[in-house]
Amino acid sequence: MEGHEERAAEAEFELSEMEERSDKLAEDIESAKTDWEQQKKAGSVPGAGTGEHDEGPDPEVTGGGPGGGGSPEVEED
């Protein structure tokens, strides 16, 4: 019987640790969002603006990944 109680206590401890890590991660995410919003408003941070072309070319138009490049993919009907 003691083995089950010990395992239950370990599981509760692990659960508690996971909840703490989850809460810390949620705080880190919220902090990063807040920081990003402040940087976008500052205007002095390259790439943090809110303009139409701030994210670079549209990869669907230019092909390739985030920086464009490659050849555009054309869907054939």
PDB file with one MODEL, atoms N, CA, C and O in Angstrom:
MODEL        1
ATOM      1  N   MET A   1       0.825  -1.192   0.000  1.00  0.00           N
ATOM      2  CA  MET A   1       0.000   0.000   0.000  1.00  0.00           C
ATOM      3  C   MET A   1       0.870   1.257   0.000  1.00  0.00           C
ATOM      4  O   MET A   1       0.526   2.257  -0.631  1.00  0.00           O
ATOM      5  N   GLU A   2       1.992   1.200   0.708  1.00  0.00           N
ATOM      6  CA  GLU A   2       2.862   2.374   0.774  1.00  0.00           C
ATOM      7  C   GLU A   2       3.395   2.760  -0.594  1.00  0.00           C
ATOM      8  O   GLU A   2       3.549   3.946  -0.886  1.00  0.00           O
ATOM      9  N   GLY A   3       3.677   1.779  -1.432  1.00  0.00           N
ATOM     10  CA  GLY A   3       4.192   2.051  -2.770  1.00  0.00           C
ATOM     11  C   GLY A   3       3.224   2.893  -3.585  1.00  0.00           C
ATOM     12  O   GLY A   3       3.639   3.790  -4.319  1.00  0.00           O
ATOM     13  N   HIS A   4       1.922   2.603  -3.456  1.00  0.00           N
ATOM     14  CA  HIS A   4       0.922   3.375  -4.189  1.00  0.00           C
ATOM     15  C   HIS A   4       0.842   4.807  -3.671  1.00  0.00           C
ATOM     16  O   HIS A   4       0.713   5.752  -4.449  1.00  0.00           O
ATOM     17  N   GLU A   5       0.921   4.955  -2.354  1.00  0.00           N
ATOM     18  CA  GLU A   5       0.864   6.304  -1.769  1.00  0.00           C
ATOM     19  C   GLU A   5       2.093   7.116  -2.175  1.00  0.00           C
ATOM     20  O   GLU A   5       1.997   8.310  -2.462  1.00  0.00           O
ATOM     21  N   GLU A   6       3.245   6.450  -2.192  1.00  0.00           N
ATOM     22  CA  GLU A   6       4.473   7.136  -2.583  1.00  0.00           C
ATOM     23  C   GLU A   6       4.411   7.567  -4.051  1.00  0.00           C
ATOM     24  O   GLU A   6       4.802   8.683  -4.395  1.00  0.00           O
ATOM     25  N   ARG A   7       3.921   6.681  -4.904  1.00  0.00           N
ATOM     26  CA  ARG A   7       3.792   7.020  -6.323  1.00  0.00           C
ATOM     27  C   ARG A   7       2.775   8.136  -6.533  1.00  0.00           C
ATOM     28  O   ARG A   7       2.960   9.001  -7.389  1.00  0.00           O
ATOM     29  N   ALA A   8       1.697   8.111  -5.745  1.00  0.00           N
ATOM     30  CA  ALA A   8       0.694   9.173  -5.843  1.00  0.00           C
ATOM     31  C   ALA A   8       1.297  10.515  -5.429  1.00  0.00           C
ATOM     32  O   ALA A   8       1.040  11.539  -6.063  1.00  0.00           O
ATOM     33  N   ALA A   9       2.092  10.506  -4.376  1.00  0.00           N
ATOM     34  CA  ALA A   9       2.738  11.739  -3.913  1.00  0.00           C
ATOM     35  C   ALA A   9       3.700  12.262  -4.970  1.00  0.00           C
ATOM     36  O   ALA A   9       3.765  13.467  -5.213  1.00  0.00           O
ATOM     37  N   GLU A  10       4.455  11.350  -5.605  1.00  0.00           N
ATOM     38  CA  GLU A  10       5.383  11.761  -6.667  1.00  0.00           C
ATOM     39  C   GLU A  10       4.618  12.358  -7.848  1.00  0.00           C
ATOM     40  O   GLU A  10       5.034  13.362  -8.425  1.00  0.00           O
ATOM     41  N   ALA A  11       3.499  11.732  -8.199  1.00  0.00           N
ATOM     42  CA  ALA A  11       2.697  12.232  -9.320  1.00  0.00           C
ATOM     43  C   ALA A  11       2.135  13.615  -8.997  1.00  0.00           C
ATOM     44  O   ALA A  11       2.110  14.487  -9.865  1.00  0.00           O
ATOM     45  N   GLU A  12       1.689  13.824  -7.771  1.00  0.00           N
ATOM     46  CA  GLU A  12       1.177  15.140  -7.373  1.00  0.00           C
ATOM     47  C   GLU A  12       2.286  16.188  -7.421  1.00  0.00           C
ATOM     48  O   GLU A  12       2.056  17.324  -7.836  1.00  0.00           O
ATOM     49  N   PHE A  13       3.502  15.798  -6.990  1.00  0.00           N
ATOM     50  CA  PHE A  13       4.633  16.720  -7.025  1.00  0.00           C
ATOM     51  C   PHE A  13       4.962  17.085  -8.475  1.00  0.00           C
ATOM     52  O   PHE A  13       5.184  18.256  -8.786  1.00  0.00           O
ATOM     53  N   GLU A  14       4.993  16.085  -9.361  1.00  0.00           N
ATOM     54  CA  GLU A  14       5.278  16.343 -10.768  1.00  0.00           C
ATOM     55  C   GLU A  14       4.208  17.236 -11.385  1.00  0.00           C
ATOM     56  O   GLU A  14       4.516  18.136 -12.167  1.00  0.00           O
ATOM     57  N   LEU A  15       2.958  16.984 -11.032  1.00  0.00           N
ATOM     58  CA  LEU A  15       1.864  17.809 -11.534  1.00  0.00           C
ATOM     59  C   LEU A  15       2.042  19.254 -11.090  1.00  0.00           C
ATOM     60  O   LEU A  15       1.858  20.185 -11.875  1.00  0.00           O
ATOM     61  N   SER A  16       2.398  19.428  -9.834  1.00  0.00           N
ATOM     62  CA  SER A  16       2.620  20.778  -9.306  1.00  0.00           C
ATOM     63  C   SER A  16       3.742  21.484 -10.067  1.00  0.00           C
ATOM     64  O   SER A  16       3.625  22.658 -10.418  1.00  0.00           O
ATOM     65  N   GLU A  17       4.842  20.745 -10.317  1.00  0.00           N
ATOM     66  CA  GLU A  17       5.956  21.332 -11.077  1.00  0.00           C
ATOM     67  C   GLU A  17       5.526  21.710 -12.491  1.00  0.00           C
ATOM     68  O   GLU A  17       5.889  22.777 -12.987  1.00  0.00           O
ATOM     69  N   MET A  18       4.754  20.840 -13.141  1.00  0.00           N
ATOM     70  CA  MET A  18       4.286  21.131 -14.496  1.00  0.00           C
ATOM     71  C   MET A  18       3.387  22.360 -14.519  1.00  0.00           C
ATOM     72  O   MET A  18       3.475  23.180 -15.433  1.00  0.00           O
ATOM     73  N   GLU A  19       2.525  22.488 -13.518  1.00  0.00           N
ATOM     74  CA  GLU A  19       1.643  23.656 -13.459  1.00  0.00           C
ATOM     75  C   GLU A  19       2.449  24.929 -13.276  1.00  0.00           C
ATOM     76  O   GLU A  19       2.133  25.958 -13.874  1.00  0.00           O
ATOM     77  N   GLU A  20       3.500  24.867 -12.444  1.00  0.00           N
ATOM     78  CA  GLU A  20       4.356  26.042 -12.242  1.00  0.00           C
ATOM     79  C   GLU A  20       5.070  26.420 -13.540  1.00  0.00           C
ATOM     80  O   GLU A  20       5.148  27.597 -13.889  1.00  0.00           O
ATOM     81  N   ARG A  21       5.591  25.415 -14.255  1.00  0.00           N
ATOM     82  CA  ARG A  21       6.274  25.694 -15.527  1.00  0.00           C
ATOM     83  C   ARG A  21       5.298  26.253 -16.551  1.00  0.00           C
ATOM     84  O   ARG A  21       5.642  27.147 -17.324  1.00  0.00           O
ATOM     85  N   SER A  22       4.089  25.728 -16.553  1.00  0.00           N
ATOM     86  CA  SER A  22       3.065  26.215 -17.477  1.00  0.00           C
ATOM     87  C   SER A  22       2.721  27.674 -17.184  1.00  0.00           C
ATOM     88  O   SER A  22       2.596  28.489 -18.098  1.00  0.00           O
ATOM     89  N   ASP A  23       2.571  27.990 -15.906  1.00  0.00           N
ATOM     90  CA  ASP A  23       2.275  29.377 -15.519  1.00  0.00           C
ATOM     91  C   ASP A  23       3.424  30.304 -15.904  1.00  0.00           C
ATOM     92  O   ASP A  23       3.195  31.413 -16.388  1.00  0.00           O
ATOM     93  N   LYS A  24       4.658  29.854 -15.690  1.00  0.00           N
ATOM     94  CA  LYS A  24       5.834  30.667 -16.031  1.00  0.00           C
ATOM     95  C   LYS A  24       5.893  30.885 -17.535  1.00  0.00           C
ATOM     96  O   LYS A  24       6.202  31.986 -17.990  1.00  0.00           O
ATOM     97  N   LEU A  25       5.600  29.845 -18.309  1.00  0.00           N
ATOM     98  CA  LEU A  25       5.607  29.973 -19.767  1.00  0.00           C
ATOM     99  C   LEU A  25       4.538  30.964 -20.223  1.00  0.00           C
ATOM    100  O   LEU A  25       4.789  31.781 -21.109  1.00  0.00           O
ATOM    101  N   ALA A  26       3.354  30.899 -19.627  1.00  0.00           N
ATOM    102  CA  ALA A  26       2.283  31.836 -19.975  1.00  0.00           C
ATOM    103  C   ALA A  26       2.711  33.269 -19.668  1.00  0.00           C
ATOM    104  O   ALA A  26       2.424  34.181 -20.444  1.00  0.00           O
ATOM    105  N   GLU A  27       3.395  33.472 -18.544  1.00  0.00           N
ATOM    106  CA  GLU A  27       3.891  34.811 -18.193  1.00  0.00           C
ATOM    107  C   GLU A  27       4.943  35.270 -19.200  1.00  0.00           C
ATOM    108  O   GLU A  27       4.939  36.429 -19.617  1.00  0.00           O
ATOM    109  N   ASP A  28       5.848  34.360 -19.593  1.00  0.00           N
ATOM    110  CA  ASP A  28       6.891  34.705 -20.565  1.00  0.00           C
ATOM    111  C   ASP A  28       6.273  35.087 -21.917  1.00  0.00           C
ATOM    112  O   ASP A  28       6.719  36.034 -22.565  1.00  0.00           O
ATOM    113  N   ILE A  29       5.259  34.352 -22.325  1.00  0.00           N
ATOM    114  CA  ILE A  29       4.587  34.648 -23.592  1.00  0.00           C
ATOM    115  C   ILE A  29       3.924  36.014 -23.529  1.00  0.00           C
ATOM    116  O   ILE A  29       4.048  36.811 -24.458  1.00  0.00           O
ATOM    117  N   GLU A  30       3.230  36.283 -22.453  1.00  0.00           N
ATOM    118  CA  GLU A  30       2.554  37.577 -22.300  1.00  0.00           C
ATOM    119  C   GLU A  30       3.568  38.717 -22.274  1.00  0.00           C
ATOM    120  O   GLU A  30       3.337  39.781 -22.849  1.00  0.00           O
ATOM    121  N   SER A  31       4.688  38.482 -21.602  1.00  0.00           N
ATOM    122  CA  SER A  31       5.746  39.496 -21.547  1.00  0.00           C
ATOM    123  C   SER A  31       6.320  39.758 -22.940  1.00  0.00           C
ATOM    124  O   SER A  31       6.571  40.907 -23.306  1.00  0.00           O
ATOM    125  N   ALA A  32       6.525  38.697 -23.710  1.00  0.00           N
ATOM    126  CA  ALA A  32       7.055  38.852 -25.069  1.00  0.00           C
ATOM    127  C   ALA A  32       6.070  39.609 -25.953  1.00  0.00           C
ATOM    128  O   ALA A  32       6.475  40.447 -26.758  1.00  0.00           O
ATOM    129  N   LYS A  33       4.772  39.317 -25.807  1.00  0.00           N
ATOM    130  CA  LYS A  33       3.761  40.034 -26.589  1.00  0.00           C
ATOM    131  C   LYS A  33       3.772  41.519 -26.243  1.00  0.00           C
ATOM    132  O   LYS A  33       3.739  42.371 -27.131  1.00  0.00           O
ATOM    133  N   THR A  34       3.819  41.819 -24.955  1.00  0.00           N
ATOM    134  CA  THR A  34       3.837  43.216 -24.510  1.00  0.00           C
ATOM    135  C   THR A  34       5.079  43.928 -25.042  1.00  0.00           C
ATOM    136  O   THR A  34       4.995  45.053 -25.534  1.00  0.00           O
ATOM    137  N   ASP A  35       6.238  43.260 -24.940  1.00  0.00           N
ATOM    138  CA  ASP A  35       7.485  43.839 -25.424  1.00  0.00           C
ATOM    139  C   ASP A  35       7.410  44.101 -26.927  1.00  0.00           C
ATOM    140  O   ASP A  35       7.843  45.153 -27.397  1.00  0.00           O
ATOM    141  N   TRP A  36       6.858  43.142 -27.684  1.00  0.00           N
ATOM    142  CA  TRP A  36       6.746  43.298 -29.133  1.00  0.00           C
ATOM    143  C   TRP A  36       5.843  44.477 -29.485  1.00  0.00           C
ATOM    144  O   TRP A  36       6.161  45.257 -30.382  1.00  0.00           O
ATOM    145  N   GLU A  37       4.729  44.608 -28.789  1.00  0.00           N
ATOM    146  CA  GLU A  37       3.823  45.722 -29.054  1.00  0.00           C
ATOM    147  C   GLU A  37       4.517  47.056 -28.777  1.00  0.00           C
ATOM    148  O   GLU A  37       4.326  48.019 -29.520  1.00  0.00           O
ATOM    149  N   GLN A  38       5.319  47.118 -27.713  1.00  0.00           N
ATOM    150  CA  GLN A  38       6.055  48.356 -27.397  1.00  0.00           C
ATOM    151  C   GLN A  38       7.078  48.649 -28.485  1.00  0.00           C
ATOM    152  O   GLN A  38       7.252  49.802 -28.878  1.00  0.00           O
ATOM    153  N   GLN A  39       7.755  47.618 -28.976  1.00  0.00           N
ATOM    154  CA  GLN A  39       8.752  47.819 -30.026  1.00  0.00           C
ATOM    155  C   GLN A  39       8.100  48.286 -31.318  1.00  0.00           C
ATOM    156  O   GLN A  39       8.655  49.131 -32.021  1.00  0.00           O
ATOM    157  N   LYS A  40       6.931  47.748 -31.637  1.00  0.00           N
ATOM    158  CA  LYS A  40       6.240  48.181 -32.854  1.00  0.00           C
ATOM    159  C   LYS A  40       5.862  49.652 -32.761  1.00  0.00           C
ATOM    160  O   LYS A  40       5.939  50.376 -33.754  1.00  0.00           O
ATOM    161  N   LYS A  41       5.457  50.095 -31.586  1.00  0.00           N
ATOM    162  CA  LYS A  41       5.067  51.496 -31.393  1.00  0.00           C
ATOM    163  C   LYS A  41       6.274  52.418 -31.403  1.00  0.00           C
ATOM    164  O   LYS A  41       6.160  53.579 -31.796  1.00  0.00           O
ATOM    165  N   ALA A  42       7.432  51.918 -30.976  1.00  0.00           N
ATOM    166  CA  ALA A  42       8.636  52.746 -30.890  1.00  0.00           C
ATOM    167  C   ALA A  42       9.085  53.209 -32.275  1.00  0.00           C
ATOM    168  O   ALA A  42       9.566  54.332 -32.425  1.00  0.00           O
ATOM    169  N   GLY A  43       8.935  52.375 -33.263  1.00  0.00           N
ATOM    170  CA  GLY A  43       9.313  52.763 -34.618  1.00  0.00           C
ATOM    171  C   GLY A  43      10.802  52.733 -34.870  1.00  0.00           C
ATOM    172  O   GLY A  43      11.218  52.799 -36.027  1.00  0.00           O
ATOM    173  N   SER A  44      11.623  52.638 -33.844  1.00  0.00           N
ATOM    174  CA  SER A  44      13.070  52.638 -34.037  1.00  0.00           C
ATOM    175  C   SER A  44      13.637  51.227 -34.138  1.00  0.00           C
ATOM    176  O   SER A  44      14.839  51.051 -34.335  1.00  0.00           O
ATOM    177  N   VAL A  45      12.788  50.237 -34.006  1.00  0.00           N
ATOM    178  CA  VAL A  45      13.242  48.854 -34.078  1.00  0.00           C
ATOM    179  C   VAL A  45      12.994  48.336 -35.498  1.00  0.00           C
ATOM    180  O   VAL A  45      11.842  48.247 -35.923  1.00  0.00           O
ATOM    181  N   PRO A  46      14.062  47.991 -36.242  1.00  0.00           N
ATOM    182  CA  PRO A  46      13.891  47.517 -37.611  1.00  0.00           C
ATOM    183  C   PRO A  46      12.994  46.277 -37.668  1.00  0.00           C
ATOM    184  O   PRO A  46      13.158  45.340 -36.887  1.00  0.00           O
ATOM    185  N   GLY A  47      12.058  46.291 -38.595  1.00  0.00           N
ATOM    186  CA  GLY A  47      11.181  45.151 -38.787  1.00  0.00           C
ATOM    187  C   GLY A  47      10.004  45.073 -37.831  1.00  0.00           C
ATOM    188  O   GLY A  47       9.187  44.158 -37.930  1.00  0.00           O
ATOM    189  N   ALA A  48       9.905  46.021 -36.908  1.00  0.00           N
ATOM    190  CA  ALA A  48       8.826  45.964 -35.924  1.00  0.00           C
ATOM    191  C   ALA A  48       7.689  46.911 -36.265  1.00  0.00           C
ATOM    192  O   ALA A  48       6.768  47.079 -35.466  1.00  0.00           O
ATOM    193  N   GLY A  49       7.736  47.530 -37.433  1.00  0.00           N
ATOM    194  CA  GLY A  49       6.694  48.479 -37.804  1.00  0.00           C
ATOM    195  C   GLY A  49       5.377  47.801 -38.112  1.00  0.00           C
ATOM    196  O   GLY A  49       5.271  46.574 -38.089  1.00  0.00           O
ATOM    197  N   THR A  50       4.400  48.594 -38.395  1.00  0.00           N
ATOM    198  CA  THR A  50       3.085  48.042 -38.687  1.00  0.00           C
ATOM    199  C   THR A  50       2.664  48.323 -40.124  1.00  0.00           C
ATOM    200  O   THR A  50       1.490  48.189 -40.470  1.00  0.00           O
ATOM    201  N   GLY A  51       3.619  48.710 -40.956  1.00  0.00           N
ATOM    202  CA  GLY A  51       3.312  49.012 -42.354  1.00  0.00           C
ATOM    203  C   GLY A  51       2.972  47.766 -43.151  1.00  0.00           C
ATOM    204  O   GLY A  51       3.208  46.640 -42.712  1.00  0.00           O
ATOM    205  N   GLU A  52       2.427  47.988 -44.306  1.00  0.00           N
ATOM    206  CA  GLU A  52       1.966  46.885 -45.152  1.00  0.00           C
ATOM    207  C   GLU A  52       3.113  45.975 -45.593  1.00  0.00           C
ATOM    208  O   GLU A  52       2.925  44.766 -45.724  1.00  0.00           O
ATOM    209  N   HIS A  53       4.299  46.545 -45.824  1.00  0.00           N
ATOM    210  CA  HIS A  53       5.408  45.770 -46.366  1.00  0.00           C
ATOM    211  C   HIS A  53       6.459  45.417 -45.328  1.00  0.00           C
ATOM    212  O   HIS A  53       7.569  45.026 -45.687  1.00  0.00           O
ATOM    213  N   ASP A  54       6.136  45.545 -44.063  1.00  0.00           N
ATOM    214  CA  ASP A  54       7.125  45.294 -43.019  1.00  0.00           C
ATOM    215  C   ASP A  54       7.527  43.832 -42.902  1.00  0.00           C
ATOM    216  O   ASP A  54       8.597  43.537 -42.369  1.00  0.00           O
ATOM    217  N   GLU A  55       6.715  42.925 -43.376  1.00  0.00           N
ATOM    218  CA  GLU A  55       7.031  41.517 -43.233  1.00  0.00           C
ATOM    219  C   GLU A  55       7.723  40.956 -44.469  1.00  0.00           C
ATOM    220  O   GLU A  55       7.950  39.749 -44.549  1.00  0.00           O
ATOM    221  N   GLY A  56       8.057  41.791 -45.417  1.00  0.00           N
ATOM    222  CA  GLY A  56       8.750  41.334 -46.609  1.00  0.00           C
ATOM    223  C   GLY A  56       7.766  40.918 -47.682  1.00  0.00           C
ATOM    224  O   GLY A  56       6.553  41.045 -47.517  1.00  0.00           O
ATOM    225  N   PRO A  57       8.301  40.418 -48.783  1.00  0.00           N
ATOM    226  CA  PRO A  57       7.448  40.038 -49.892  1.00  0.00           C
ATOM    227  C   PRO A  57       6.564  38.848 -49.550  1.00  0.00           C
ATOM    228  O   PRO A  57       6.900  38.039 -48.685  1.00  0.00           O
ATOM    229  N   ASP A  58       5.452  38.752 -50.225  1.00  0.00           N
ATOM    230  CA  ASP A  58       4.516  37.664 -50.013  1.00  0.00           C
ATOM    231  C   ASP A  58       5.086  36.396 -50.643  1.00  0.00           C
ATOM    232  O   ASP A  58       5.281  36.351 -51.857  1.00  0.00           O
ATOM    233  N   PRO A  59       5.359  35.354 -49.831  1.00  0.00           N
ATOM    234  CA  PRO A  59       5.965  34.144 -50.390  1.00  0.00           C
ATOM    235  C   PRO A  59       5.076  33.450 -51.404  1.00  0.00           C
ATOM    236  O   PRO A  59       5.582  32.704 -52.243  1.00  0.00           O
ATOM    237  N   GLU A  60       3.766  33.667 -51.359  1.00  0.00           N
ATOM    238  CA  GLU A  60       2.886  33.057 -52.351  1.00  0.00           C
ATOM    239  C   GLU A  60       3.097  33.692 -53.723  1.00  0.00           C
ATOM    240  O   GLU A  60       2.877  33.055 -54.753  1.00  0.00           O
ATOM    241  N   VAL A  61       3.525  34.949 -53.724  1.00  0.00           N
ATOM    242  CA  VAL A  61       3.751  35.651 -54.978  1.00  0.00           C
ATOM    243  C   VAL A  61       5.180  35.439 -55.452  1.00  0.00           C
ATOM    244  O   VAL A  61       5.413  35.217 -56.640  1.00  0.00           O
ATOM    245  N   THR A  62       6.146  35.504 -54.527  1.00  0.00           N
ATOM    246  CA  THR A  62       7.552  35.426 -54.904  1.00  0.00           C
ATOM    247  C   THR A  62       8.092  34.017 -54.858  1.00  0.00           C
ATOM    248  O   THR A  62       9.173  33.765 -55.390  1.00  0.00           O
ATOM    249  N   GLY A  63       7.382  33.089 -54.244  1.00  0.00           N
ATOM    250  CA  GLY A  63       7.872  31.721 -54.077  1.00  0.00           C
ATOM    251  C   GLY A  63       8.858  31.661 -52.931  1.00  0.00           C
ATOM    252  O   GLY A  63       9.339  32.698 -52.474  1.00  0.00           O
ATOM    253  N   GLY A  64       9.159  30.501 -52.471  1.00  0.00           N
ATOM    254  CA  GLY A  64      10.135  30.348 -51.412  1.00  0.00           C
ATOM    255  C   GLY A  64       9.574  30.671 -50.044  1.00  0.00           C
ATOM    256  O   GLY A  64       8.359  30.733 -49.855  1.00  0.00           O
ATOM    257  N   GLY A  65      10.468  30.877 -49.091  1.00  0.00           N
ATOM    258  CA  GLY A  65      10.095  31.084 -47.690  1.00  0.00           C
ATOM    259  C   GLY A  65       9.893  32.533 -47.343  1.00  0.00           C
ATOM    260  O   GLY A  65       9.531  33.337 -48.203  1.00  0.00           O
ATOM    261  N   PRO A  66      10.124  32.885 -46.076  1.00  0.00           N
ATOM    262  CA  PRO A  66       9.843  34.236 -45.581  1.00  0.00           C
ATOM    263  C   PRO A  66      10.557  35.344 -46.341  1.00  0.00           C
ATOM    264  O   PRO A  66      10.016  36.444 -46.464  1.00  0.00           O
ATOM    265  N   GLY A  67      11.754  35.087 -46.854  1.00  0.00           N
ATOM    266  CA  GLY A  67      12.487  36.110 -47.588  1.00  0.00           C
ATOM    267  C   GLY A  67      12.171  36.124 -49.066  1.00  0.00           C
ATOM    268  O   GLY A  67      12.777  36.875 -49.831  1.00  0.00           O
ATOM    269  N   GLY A  68      11.233  35.302 -49.467  1.00  0.00           N
ATOM    270  CA  GLY A  68      10.938  35.213 -50.895  1.00  0.00           C
ATOM    271  C   GLY A  68      11.992  34.374 -51.576  1.00  0.00           C
ATOM    272  O   GLY A  68      12.553  33.464 -50.965  1.00  0.00           O
ATOM    273  N   GLY A  69      12.266  34.658 -52.810  1.00  0.00           N
ATOM    274  CA  GLY A  69      13.255  33.888 -53.549  1.00  0.00           C
ATOM    275  C   GLY A  69      12.638  32.629 -54.115  1.00  0.00           C
ATOM    276  O   GLY A  69      11.494  32.299 -53.804  1.00  0.00           O
ATOM    277  N   GLY A  70      13.356  31.951 -54.911  1.00  0.00           N
ATOM    278  CA  GLY A  70      12.801  30.754 -55.538  1.00  0.00           C
ATOM    279  C   GLY A  70      11.868  31.159 -56.654  1.00  0.00           C
ATOM    280  O   GLY A  70      11.781  32.337 -57.001  1.00  0.00           O
ATOM    281  N   SER A  71      11.189  30.219 -57.204  1.00  0.00           N
ATOM    282  CA  SER A  71      10.258  30.559 -58.268  1.00  0.00           C
ATOM    283  C   SER A  71       8.839  30.397 -57.747  1.00  0.00           C
ATOM    284  O   SER A  71       8.565  29.506 -56.942  1.00  0.00           O
ATOM    285  N   PRO A  72       7.934  31.261 -58.208  1.00  0.00           N
ATOM    286  CA  PRO A  72       6.555  31.171 -57.735  1.00  0.00           C
ATOM    287  C   PRO A  72       5.910  29.855 -58.160  1.00  0.00           C
ATOM    288  O   PRO A  72       6.145  29.333 -59.250  1.00  0.00           O
ATOM    289  N   GLU A  73       5.103  29.355 -57.264  1.00  0.00           N
ATOM    290  CA  GLU A  73       4.359  28.146 -57.594  1.00  0.00           C
ATOM    291  C   GLU A  73       3.060  28.568 -58.266  1.00  0.00           C
ATOM    292  O   GLU A  73       2.338  29.432 -57.768  1.00  0.00           O
ATOM    293  N   VAL A  74       2.779  27.951 -59.393  1.00  0.00           N
ATOM    294  CA  VAL A  74       1.578  28.281 -60.139  1.00  0.00           C
ATOM    295  C   VAL A  74       0.680  27.060 -60.098  1.00  0.00           C
ATOM    296  O   VAL A  74       1.091  25.957 -60.457  1.00  0.00           O
ATOM    297  N   GLU A  75      -0.550  27.270 -59.656  1.00  0.00           N
ATOM    298  CA  GLU A  75      -1.503  26.177 -59.611  1.00  0.00           C
ATOM    299  C   GLU A  75      -2.087  25.960 -60.998  1.00  0.00           C
ATOM    300  O   GLU A  75      -2.515  26.904 -61.662  1.00  0.00           O
ATOM    301  N   GLU A  76      -2.098  24.715 -61.421  1.00  0.00           N
ATOM    302  CA  GLU A  76      -2.682  24.405 -62.701  1.00  0.00           C
ATOM    303  C   GLU A  76      -4.096  23.907 -62.459  1.00  0.00           C
ATOM    304  O   GLU A  76      -4.323  23.069 -61.587  1.00  0.00           O
ATOM    305  N   ASP A  77      -5.039  24.417 -63.223  1.00  0.00           N
ATOM    306  CA  ASP A  77      -6.448  24.020 -63.060  1.00  0.00           C
ATOM    307  C   ASP A  77      -6.733  22.713 -63.718  1.00  0.00           C
ATOM    308  O   ASP A  77      -7.867  22.235 -63.675  1.00  0.00           O
TER     309      ASP A  77
ENDMDL
END
